[in-house]
């Protein structure tokens, strides 16, 4: 009898729980509807903290040769969704940024967690025009990060710290290359000879780069990046190789400078995509509908972030750039 009574109780419990759940659900739904007008945009923006778009892809080489400093990069940006699927790529992703007679080159993320300033290129452009950028090359990393912290929200400033950046220029007639390892140790290391590359590679032909001219070093860099891009196709490295040179008195592009898009937020990328001002190439197995949806998600994320906090948005942004494990 006791056993039979216990079993009857076990059968009834789910029914009681289900009834209670329905009643609680009705109360909760009514509460949400009553409170919805008071929740405001910041609450809605919290639902979009995970960005829908990621863009990756970079190879940068910086070297000190007999003529001065030369820096080369590829120009591909690979769009991924939030699950890491490669959706499409474009070939005009800026990775070398002039700053007075110095430069900064990026092989990390090319976007930031800021709805207003979503692209690293936009932040670099503003930094280059600011008075705080007029410092010696070995002081440039600290000045740049302080500037990023002053103009970006907390998550945006943090996202500016995870780049791997090369700083190049002359100090008192001495060439200097500094690399900030933002994707690993976050340490900054400087040198006055040799070369740096990201991803870190031993580059055949640059062992005695100090004896090479700009033209000779450029030939090695071009071949190295082209060969790497060919080996990973279809991958996150490719497109035209862009180069810039720095001497004691000058800094200029070496060869053809691409016409990069002027993107501040992901709404700008979406506008250029819709108007076919920038070409996007689909990855194998991906449909145009998937790319359309991804770009729309990125643009909506940016609009929502700017509406939620017009001063310093603190939600996570779509990510653009490179990261060694993703190559």
C-alpha positions, 0 to 999 in steps of 0.5 A, spaced: 500 500 500 505 504 501 509 503 495 502 504 491 501 511 494 508 513 493 507 511 485 501 515 485 504 521 488 510 521 483 505 521 477 501 527 480 507 531 481 509 533 473 501 535 473 502 540 478 509 542 476 506 543 469 500 547 472 504 551 476 509 553 470 503 555 466 501 560 471 508 562 473 509 563 465 503 567 465 505 572 471 512 573 468 509 574 461 505 580 464 510 583 468 515 583 462 509 587 458 508 591 463 516 593 464 517 593 457 516 601 456 521 602 462 527 597 459 530 602 454 535 601 449 541 599 453 537 593 455 535 591 448 543 592 446 545 587 452 542 582 447 547 583 442 553 583 446 555 577 441 557 580 435 555 577 428 561 578 424 568 577 424 573 578 419 580 576 419 587 575 415 594 578 415 601 577 413 606 583 415 613 583 414 618 589 417 625 590 415 631 594 416 635 594 410 641 599 407 636 604 405 632 604 411 625 601 413 621 597 409 614 594 411 610 590 407 603 587 408 597 583 404 590 586 403 585 581 404 580 581 409 576 574 411 569 575 413 566 570 418 560 569 422 560 568 430 561 560 429 567 561 425 565 559 418 568 563 413 563 566 409 567 571 404 573 575 403 575 582 400 582 585 397 582 592 400 583 591 408 588 596 410 594 594 414 599 599 414 598 606 417 602 612 416 603 616 423 607 622 421 614 619 419 613 613 422 608 607 421 604 602 425 602 595 421 597 591 424 596 583 424 591 582 429 584 584 429 582 590 424 576 592 428 574 594 435 568 593 440 565 600 439 559 601 434 562 608 433 569 606 431 568 599 429 574 599 424 582 599 426 583 604 420 578 609 423 582 609 429 589 609 426 586 615 422 584 619 428 590 618 432 595 620 426 591 627 426 592 628 433 598 631 437 599 625 441 602 622 435 608 626 434 612 622 439 619 618 438 617 611 435 619 607 441 614 612 445 609 611 440 606 604 442 604 607 449 601 614 446 597 610 441 594 605 447 593 612 451 589 615 445 585 609 444 583 608 451 581 616 451 576 615 445 573 608 446 569 605 451 571 600 456 570 594 451 573 598 445 579 600 448 580 592 451 579 590 443 585 595 441 590 591 446 589 585 442 592 587 436 599 584 434 602 591 432 609 593 428 611 600 430 617 603 425 621 609 424 627 613 426 630 616 432 636 620 432 638 617 425 637 610 428 632 605 425 627 602 430 622 596 429 618 595 435 613 589 435 607 589 440 605 582 441 597 583 443 595 576 441 599 573 446 604 576 451 602 583 450 609 585 451 613 590 446 620 588 444 624 593 439 630 592 435 635 596 430 637 591 425 634 585 422 626 584 420 620 582 424 614 578 421 607 576 423 606 570 423 613 569 425 616 566 419 624 565 418 624 568 411 629 566 406 633 572 403 632 576 409 638 573 413 642 579 411 637 584 410 642 590 412 645 589 406 639 589 401 636 595 397 629 597 398 628 594 391 631 587 393 628 587 400 621 588 396 622 583 391 623 578 397 617 580 401 613 580 395 615 573 393 614 571 401 607 573 402 605 571 395 607 564 396 604 564 403 597 566 400 598 561 395 599 555 400 593 557 404 588 558 398 582 559 399 584 563 405 585 569 410 591 572 406 592 574 399 590 580 395 595 585 392 601 586 397 602 593 399 609 596 401 611 603 405 618 605 406 621 610 411 628 614 411 631 619 416 627 624 412 621 621 409 616 616 409 612 614 403 608 608 399 613 604 395 609 602 389 602 602 388 597 604 394 590 601 393 584 605 394 582 603 401 575 604 403 573 609 408 569 605 414 568 608 420 562 603 422 559 596 420 554 601 417 559 603 412 561 596 410 554 595 408 553 601 404 559 599 400 557 592 399 550 594 397 552 599 392 558 594 389 563 599 391 567 594 394 567 587 391 566 581 396 568 574 394 564 568 396 567 562 400 566 555 397 559 552 399 557 559 401 551 563 398 550 570 397 544 570 401 548 568 407 553 573 406 547 578 405 544 576 412 551 577 415 552 584 413 545 586 415 547 583 422 553 587 422 550 593 420 544 592 425 549 591 431 552 597 429 546 601 429 543 598 435 550 600 439 550 607 437 543 608 439 544 604 446 550 609 447 551 615 443 558 616 447 562 610 449 558 603 447 560 597 451 558 591 447 562 587 443 563 589 436 564 584 430 571 583 429 576 584 423 583 582 423 587 576 423 589 571 429 594 565 428 590 559 430 585 561 425 589 561 419 
